[in-house]
Each structure stands twice: as structure tokens, then as C-alpha cells.
């Protein structure tokens, strides 16, 4: 089966302690590795975990357990719950901000107001988890700590993700009628055509002119040069 029981390790602990199932049967039922189940039985894995009774929780019937104990090749099947679990909808409104980061929110709000004035107050509230009153106080300079507020990127502060900020900025840019290129100005990735383009071949360096001291002379040329030097003073005397 593709469904695994709730708290598989705790269920495995209970099955090891209270049933005669093989390690392989328990591993298949709990979606664990057989060696991991053996480690639980030896006390090397899942130390301190309290066993969870799958029969009491309605995940396994007693008849199914007895069939598994009687036949080592039998694979246990998870009992299907007859009670539907309601799907929890996402909570609307400002996101929850940890207490340790709440003091950073004014800096993030100031950064957003200065760098992205096109954002709505509702978008800023959703990004950093603040209130409209706080945003207005920072915008007007009436915040109680205005002297100490400095602009800091909310992504750097960990108040929101970069993708969330980019999406909000692009949405605000489209609403204000800015072109798409400007709306995506925060994009940091280069297109594949630029990143995969072959690098231009490097030009070969120009050959340097041959220096006088680098020239090679043979013996005959040296003596001929000396002979010319000797004959030149003699001709000058005449």
C-alpha cells in the first residue's frame, strides 16, 4: 500500500513488543527498512519512543494482525478510516512572526516603502506580518522608534522569502501599468541563452619585436664584424 500508518516508528515499537510479526512484515506495514526495524528491536534506533497501538487507533484490525502472525508471507493492510478528515483552509491576514524577529519588522517596512512604493499596504502586511497602523506611522515618521529605524531587506531578515517578494512586486507593477520588463527587474537569474553561450576565443598575443641582445651570432659573423671595425679607422687616416 502507498499509505503508511501514523507515527510509523512508534507503531513499529508496539508491534515488535506485542506481536509475533517478522521484521519484514513490520517494515512493510510501517514503510521502514527491515534493518531499521531490527535496530529498533535491538535498542539502537528509536530510543525513548513510546509504542503506539495501531489496533486502538483504528489503523489495523485484530483479524488482520492474527492473519499476519499465522502466515509470515502475509502483508498487513492498513485499515481505511471511515471518518473524513476536514481540510484546513489557510488563514487569511498577516502572517505570524516569531517574537525574536518582531523587532526587525519596522526596518523591513521602511525598506519596502523606500524601494517599492508601488506595493499596497495589504501586500506589506502579508509579507512581514504587520498592521496598517504601523505602516502608516513609519510612512509619516510618527513611529515611536523612528530615529532608530533603518532600511533592511526583509528577505535578509528572514521575514519573507525572495520568491514571495518578487511575486508581490511583479503583481504591484502590473497593477500600476508598468511594462513587464520593469516588473521583473528583481530577477537575478540570467537566461539560458547567455549562461550556455560559448566563450569567445582569446586573441593570440602579438609577437614582440626581436631585441638586439636576443639575436644569435655565429663565429664567422662576429669576426667579420671585428674586421670591419678595424678597417674603418685605417681608411679614415688616409
N, C-alpha and C positions, 0 to 999 in steps of 0.2 A: 504493500500500500504506500501511497505517497504521503498520507497523513501520519504524523508522529504524535505520541501522547504528550500531554502537558508535563513539563518538568521531567524530561526523559531520564536524566541521571538519577533523580530521586525515585522514579518508578523502577529503574534497574536495581537500585539498592534494595527496594522492598521485594522484588521478585527473586533476587539472589538469596535473601534471608528467609523467605517464607514459602518458596515453591521448589519443585524438583526439575525446573526447566533447565535446558542446557544453555551454555553461554551463547551459542549461536542463535537459539530461539529468542533469548532476551535481547541480543544485539539487533536482530531483525525487527523485533517489535518496537524497540526504543530508538531505532535508527542510529545505533552506535557501532563502533568497530568491535569485533569479537575480542581483540586484545585489550581494548578499553574496559570491556565488561570483566575480563579476567583480572585486570588491575584493580577494579572496584572490589572484586571478591577477595583479592589479596590485601586490600587496605592501602594500596599505593595511589589510588585515584579516588576522587570524591570524598575525601576525608571530612568528617563533620556534617555531611549532608544527611538529613533525616529522610527515611524512606516514605514514599507516597503510595498508598494503596490504590491501584487502578480500578479495583472492583468497587470500593467505596465511592470513588469519584465518578463511576459510571463509564469508565473508558475500556473496561474489559469485563466480560461476563464470566461467572464461575464455571459455567459449562464449557466455555472456550478454553479456560485455564486447565480444566480437567482433561480435555482432549489433547492439549499440548503436553501435559505431563505423561499421558499414556502413549503418545507417539512422538518420538524425537524428530521426525521429519515434518510434523505438523507446524505450520506457520500461523502464529496468533494473528487474529484480525481485530482491529480497533473497533469498538462499538460506536455506532453513529449516534450522536446526540439528537434527541427529538425536540430539544428546546432551541429555538433560533436565537442567536446572539445578535442584538441590535447593533447596527453600525453607528459608531460615534462620529458625529459631524464635527468638522473643525470649528474651533471657537473663533468668532469674529471679534475684532477690536485690537487694541495694542497688544503686542507680544509680551510675554513675561521676560523680564530682565533680571538676572541674578543680582543679589544685593551687593556683591563685590564690584559690579560693573555699573551700578546706577549712578555713581558719582561721575562717570565718564560721559553720560548722555548729553549734558549741556555742550561739551566740546564737540560731540558728533553733530548735534543740531546746528551749531554755529557753522561747522564746516559745510553742511548741506545747504544752509541758507546762503552762504557766500559763493559756493561753487556751482550749485544747481538751483538757482532761484525759480526755475520753472516747475519744481516739484510742488505738489499740493501739500497742505498741512496734513491731510489724511495719509498721504504716502509716507511722510516723515514719521508720523505716529506709528505706522505699521513697521517701518524699517528699524527704528531704535526703541520702540516701546515707550512712548512718552504721551503727554497730553497737549491739547491745543493751547491751553493756558501757558504752559511752559514755553512752547514755540513762540507765542506772541510776545512773551516777556523778554526772550532772548533777541527777537527781531527788533523790539522797541528799545532795548538796552535797559529795561527796568528789572531785570533779574537780580535777585539779592546777591548773586556772586558774579556779577558782570565783569568786575575788574580782573578776575582770575580765569575767565573763560578764554580758551584758545582753540582755534580750529584744528581738529584732528579727524582723520578719515575714520568713519565708523567701521569699515572693514578691518582696519588695523587694530581697532579697539575690541574687535570680536563681537560687535553688536548686531552685525548682519553679514551675509555672505556677498561676495563680489557679484555673483550672478543675480542676486536679488536687487542689488543697487543698479546694475546695468539695465535690468528689465524695467525698473521704475523710471530711470532716466529716459530710456527709449520711449516708454509709454507717454511720459510727460512731453517729450519732444514731438511726438506725433500729434498730440492733442493741441500743442501750440502752433502747429503748422510748419515746423522746421523740416528741412529735407532729411531723407533717410540717412545720408552720409553723415550729416552733423549729429543725427540722433544716435548713431553708432560710433561716435568719436571716442568713446571709452573702451572700444575693443582693443585688446592688446595682442591678439594672435594675428600673425601675418598670413595672407592667403597662400595656398599650397603652391601656386604658380611661382611665387617668389622664393619660398623656402626650398623648393626642389629644383630650381633653375641651376644649370651647371655654372660653375665659377669661371669667369673669363681667364683665358690663358695669360700667364705673366709674360710681359715683353722681355726679350733677352737683353741683357745689359750691353751697351755699346762698347766696342773694343777700344781700349785706351791706346793712345799713340805710343810707339816704342821709344823708350828713353835711351839716351846715348850710352848710359852705363850698362844697359841691358843687352846691347849689341855684342855679338860674339865675333872675335877676330881670330884668324889663323896666324901662324908664324910668318908666312910669306908676306901677308898684308902688313904686319907690324914692321918688318924690316924695310919694306918698300916705303912706308910712311917715314921712317927714320932717315932713309937715304934722301928723300925729297927735302927733308928739313935741313940736311947738311949741304945740299947743292944750292939752296936758296940764298944763304949768306955769301957763298963764293961768287955767285952771279952779281950780287949787289955791290961787291967790292970793285969789280971791273967797271 
